[in-house]
């Protein structure tokens, strides 16, 4: 019973240690590396560890087939982990770039997204007269009353139907969202069944080339232009709000986006909306709104990536254990000889650990490099909060590569520990006799 309890506690301690290691900031890891380096070069035991490690590392080419199991296994863990986390980072970065602090989105009170918001037509004029809203060159308030309609379009990859967001916007939408620029064709005309498409949507769906005709809502619409915004709006189709309203028989708006007079203007607008009992609406900056929309999915992707990475890491640890146990058994005579000529337990343990950590480092670098080459900037789409496709790019950041490298070193640490302890405990006479 006692051995079982001891083994269980050892495994739990290793798991806790691995979690703590992965969560360490870069400066703590650097401090540990510096301390280890100083110990290796300035102490007798450290120098003996380096000498023993050099012997083992020099023999790696003779054992490359077995050693590659560790490198490839850890590279797979790091590659998958970094790719999954890069997907979450890319989605979050796209929505974080959407919106700004000087634009406000107005929704029905209690609504979490545009899909479940309703703003009646008689409320729109009331909102346009509120303080804090910026005026255009013609003196009109810069607000855009908008509708959001999910439509089916054939995907570019296989032609199957996928959801796309068809946004009906007001005439001031271009001034409200001044980052949206026409890159091909022209803007749609008021009262006409004309569409401009986002650059991201054009890359994900078929039939969105300028000049093409689409059948939406039992009506024919003409694509007259393409725009680029560099954010989530790149995934949308835009048309005139009133025309979309009549096509889909929508009697109300879903949101109103307004350009504010900076932070002070936003505060004035929010106070005015909150103080008007006729409105019963919520106001927040578009930056805050889209950050909330990205949060939940980003967390799900991050948790999923970590769980998958942890499962693969367990497999990599067992692969490292098997490989290093075999390496220790194959070098029993060599290790026993080192022990016989004066190498104590600590240098032997550190030598095996340094060898495993070197292989883990190579695997981590390889996995991170593969993830960066394949996935960084890779465009995909997923369902957003409005149940339509949001086009975004994977973002393999230095922070994610650093996380992957820490995972690799943690796997190497756990995978090399028990074989290293076995090598240090190996009786000299038994090892020499067996060899």
N, C-alpha and C positions, 0 to 999 in steps of 0.2 A: 504493500500500500504506500509506504514511504517513497520508494522510487517513483511510483506513478505520480504522486503529488509533486515530487521534486521536478519531474519532467514537465508536468503541466505548468508549474510556476515558471520554469525556464522559458517555455514557449510563450507564455503571456508576457514575460519580461521582454522577450525579443520583439514581440508585436508592438508593445508600448514603446520600446526603444526605437523601432523603425518608424512609427508614427511621429514621434518627437523629432527624429532626424529629418524626415520629409518636411516638417513644418518649420525647421530652423531657417532664419533669415541668412542672407549671403555672408554677412559680416561674422555671424557666429560660426558658420562653416569655415570661413577663412581663418578665424582665430584657432579653431581646432586643427586645421591643416598646418598653420605656422607652429603651433605647440608640438605637433607630431614631428614636423621637420627638425625643429630644434632638438628634440629628444633623440632623434635618429642620428644627428650629426655631432652632438655634443656629449653624449653619454656612451660608456663602453657597451652597455647592452644594446643601445641603438645602433652603434656601428656594427656590432656582431649581427644584428637583425638585417642590416643592409647587405652585409657580406653573404649571409645565408640566402637572402632574397635574390641576389644576383645569380647565385648558383641555380636556383629554381627557374628564374626567368630565362637564363641561358639555355635551359633544356626544353623551353616551350616549343621551339620548332620541331622537336622530336615527338611532341605530344599534341601537335596542332589539331589533329582530328578530334581528339577529346576536348581540348580547350575551346575549339570553335563552338561546341555545344553551349558553353556559357555565353560566349560573345553573341551568337545568333539568338539564343533565348532571351537575353536581356535586351538586345536590339529590338526584338519583336514587342516586348513589353513597353519599352520607351516609345517606339514608333506609334503603337496603337494609342497609348495614353496621351501623347502629345497631339495626335490627330484629333482625338475626341475632344480634348480641352480646347484645341484651336477652333473647332466648330462652334463651341459655346462662346469663345472670345470673339469670333468673327460676327456671329449673330448679334451679340451684345454691342460690339463696336458700331455695327451698322445702325442699330436703333438709337444708340447714344449720340450718333452724329445727326440724327433726325430731330428737327426742332431746335429752338434756341431760347434764350432767356428773355428775348424781347418780342416773342410772339406768344399769345395765349390761346388755349383751346377751351371752349365752353361746351359743357355737356349737361344733360339732365341730371339733377341732383341724385347722387347715389350710383350713377352709372360708372362702371369700371372701364368701358371701352365704347367706341362709336357704335358698335353693333347693337347695343341695348340702350342707346340714347335716343330721345325724341325731343326736338325743339320745335314748337309750333310756329307757324308763319307770322303770327301777330307778335311773337317775342323778338323776332329779328330786328324790326325798326326800333324797339325799345333798347336793344343792346347797342345799336349803332349810335345812339345819342348819349351813351354813357361816357364819363370822363376817363382819361388815361389812354384812349385809342388814338393812334397817330393818324393824321390827315394826309391825304395824297396831294399832288400838285394842283389838282382841281378842287381841293377843299373837301372832298368826300372822305369819310372814315374808311380806313383800310381794313375791311372785314370781308370774309368769304364764308357765306352760308353754304354748307356742303352736305352731300349725300354719299353713302358708300354702298355699292351694290356688288355682290359677289357673282361673277359670271364664269361659265365654263369655257376654257380654250384648250385646244390640243397642244400638248407639251412638245417641245422641240425634240426630245430624246426618242420617244416612241409613239407619239401621236395620240396617246390616251388623254382623256379630259382631266384637267386640273383647274383648281380654283384660282381666279385672278381678281384683283380688286379694281373695280370701275368706279372712279371717284368723280362725282359731279361737283364742280367748283363754281364760285361766283366770278364776276369779271375782274375783281381786285386780287384774285388768288396769286397772280404773277408778282404783284407788288408786295403782298403779304409774305410769300415765300420767295425772296429775291435770289435764293441760291439755285432755283430751277431755271435752266437755260435751254432754249430751243437749239438743237444741234443739227437738225435736218428738217426741211419743210417749213411749216408755219404753225401758228396757234390756231385753235379751233375758233369758229365763228359763233357768236351768240345766237341762240335759237335754231342752230343747225345741227344735224346729226353727224357731227365730225368729232374725231378722236385724235388726241396726241398720246403717244405711248412712251413709257419710260424705257431707257436704254436696257435696263436689267430685264424688264418684261419682254422686250423684243428678242433677247437672247434665250429666253426660256420657253416662249410660246410661238407657235407657227402662225403665219398669216398676218403678222403685224408690221409688214414693210409699208413704207409710205406709198400711198396710192392704192393700197388694197382695200377691199370692202369686207366688212364683218356683219354677220347676222346676230344681233343681240336684242333680246326683248321683242322678238317678232318684227324687228325693224332693221333696215340696212344702214350701217354706219361706215363712213369713209375715214381711213387713217390719213391725216393730213400733215402730221409732223411727229418728230421724236424729240424728247427732252432728256436732259441729264441733271441729276441733283446730287449725286454722291451719297445718298442716304436711302431710307426705306421707300421713299416715293419713287425711286427708280423702278420699283416692281409694279407700279400702278398704270392704269389707263385713265386719262383725264378727258372730261367732256363738259359741256355746259350743264349746270345744275338743273335749270328749268326744263331743258330738253330731256334729261335723264328722268326727271320727276314725272313728266307726262308719259314717257315711254313705259315706265314701270308703275304708274299710278301711285306715286308716293306723295302724300298730302302734307308732309312735314319734312323738316331738315333733321339731320342727326347730330351735327356739330357746327359750331361757328369758330373760325380761326381769325384772330385779330392781331394786327401789328400794334404794339404798345409803345408808349413813350419811355422806353427803358424800364428799369426796375421800379422807379417811382410811379410810372404810368400803370404798370401791372398792379401795384398795390392799390392805386385809385380805382382801377377797373374792378378788382376783386371786392373791394369794400363796397362799391356801388352795387354790384350784383348781389352780394350778401345782404345788403340793406334794402333791397327792393322785393317786397313780398309777392309781387306778380311774377317773378322770374323762377324762383326755386331751382336755380342752376348752380353747377360747380365750375370753378375757374382754376386752372393751373397752367403753368408755362408748358409749352410743347416739349421742352427739354425734359421736364419732370415726367410728363405724361408718357413719352416714349421710353424713358428709362424704366418706368414701372412695367411697361409692356414687355420689355426684354428680360426683366429680372427672373421671373418664374421659369421660363424655358431655359435660360442660361444655367440656372441652378440645377435643373433636371439633367441637362447635358453634362455638366461638371460632375454631378454625383454618379451618373451612369458611367462616365469615363473613368472615374476613380475606382468604381466597383469592378469594372471590366479589367482595368489595369491591375487591381489587387489580386483578382483571380488568376490572371496570367503571371503575376509576380510569384504567386505560390508555386506554380509550375516551374518557373525559372529558378526559384530557390532549390527545389528538389533536383533539377538538372545540375545546378552548381554543386550541390551536396554530393551527388553521385560521381560527378567528374572529379571533384577534389578528393573524395575518399579513394577513388581509383588511383589518382595521382600520388597520394600519400602512400598507398599500398605498393605502387610500382617503384617508389623511391625510398622504400623502407631501409634498404642497406645504406643509401646515401645519407638519410636522416640520422640513422644510428651511428654512422661514422662521424657526422658532425657532433652528435651528442658525446661520443667517446673522446673527441679531441678538445672538448671544453665548451661547446655550445649548450647553454642551459635552456630551460623550458621556454622562457619569455622570447628569446631571439628566434627559436624555432616556430613558435606560434605567430609572431609578427612576420616571419618570412613567408609562411603559407598565406597569411592574411593579405600581405602586400601583393603577392602573386595573384590572388583571387580578385583583389580590388583593381589591379591593373587590367585584368580581363573584363571586369565589370565596366571600367571606365571606357575601354574600347567599344564595348557593346552599347553603352549609353551614347557615346559620340556617334556611332554608326546609326543607331535608331533615330536620334535627333536629326542627323543629316538627311536620312531618308524621308522623315516626316516633313522637313523643311522643303526639300526638293520637289516632293510630290504634291503636298497639300497647301503650302503657303501661297495664297492668292487664288486657290481653286474655287471657282464659283459654283454654288449650289442654291437650292431654294428649299424652304420649309414652311409649314403653316404658321402664320402669325396669329395674333390675338383676334383678328377679324375673320379667321378661317380662310384666308387667301394666302397665296404663295408670297413669301418675302425672299427676294434674291439677296444673297450675301456671299462674302468670300471668307474662306478659312484664314485665320490669322495666327501664324506660328511666331510668337513673340519671343524675345530673349528670356523673358520670365518663364515661359512654358518650357523652353529648352533647358533652363536651369533646374526646373522642377523635375523634368525627365532624367537629368543627370544625377540628381539626388536620389531618385528612385533606383537608378542603376547601381550607385554606390551602396545604397542600403541593402539591395538584393545581394550584392557581392559580399557585404559585411556578414549578413546572416548565413549565406551559403558557404562561406569559408571558415566560419567560427568553429563548428564542431569538428571538421577534418583537421583544423589546426590544433585543437586541443588533443585530438587523438594522436597526432604526430608528436606532440610534446610529451605525452604519456607513454609512448611506445617504449617498452623495455629494450635497452640496448642489446643485451645478450640474445633475447628472443628474436629481434629484428635481424641481427647478424647471422644467427643460426638458420632463420627462415630464408634469408637471401642466399 
